[in-house]
Amino acid sequence: MVAMTLPEIIEKCKTREVYTAALIILVAFASFGLGRLSKIEETRVPIQIEYPQTTAATRLVGGQDAATAAALLPPQTKTGGQVVAAKTGAKYYFPWCSGAARISDANKVWFNSIEEARKAGYAPASNCKGLK
């Protein structure tokens, strides 16, 4: 058996068949990987946003005094919602707006939707982006 040196082995492997075989193997691995990746994307569950059911007390906000309706709401509804307004104010805000941060907790009225705030007589704040 004849021993070959590394440069001789490299020179012998520089044939077109070796490159073609390497290219076929690379394409096969890439195709397999992309196929697996696309299957993972198909099984991913999309994110869904669910809003809580409105209660009888939250429906009263449109027809009642805002302070009276806020007193009727259960505690978990009083501390959160989509928009917030001041009992003595005329504007409503998203909870992350600077105007909402200036309202004291005792003076806050929470609404589950913009429509509820409008029905209660509040208008959108002009300095809160996203409100129209």
C-alpha positions, 0 to 999 in steps of 0.5 A, a space after each residue: 500500500 502506497 502512503 499518500 501525503 496530504 497535498 497529494 490527497 487534496 490534488 486527487 479530490 479536486 475532481 468535478 465529481 467530489 464538488 458535485 457530490 458535496 453540492 448535492 449533500 449541502 442542498 439536501 441538508 438545506 432543504 431538510 432544514 427549511 422543511 422542518 422550519 416551515 412545519 414549526 411555523 404551521 404548528 405555532 398557535 397565534 396570539 389572541 386577545 380576549 376582553 372580559 365580559 361586560 357586567 350590568 354595572 359597566 353597562 350603566 356607565 353610559 346612562 348613569 352618573 360616572 361616579 355612581 356607576 364606578 361605585 357599582 363596579 366590582 373592585 377588579 374592574 375599578 382598577 383596570 380597563 382600556 381607558 381611564 378618565 377623571 370623575 371631575 374631568 372631561 377627557 379620557 386617556 389610555 392608562 399609559 398616557 401622561 394625563 392618566 398618571 396625573 389622575 389620583 387613584 380615588 378620582 379614576 373612572 375605568 371604562 372597558 372601551 372607548 365607546 363606553 367612555 364616549 357614552 358617559 360624556 367624556 372626550 378623547 384627550 388630545 395629548 394621548 397618541 392613538 385616541 381619536 
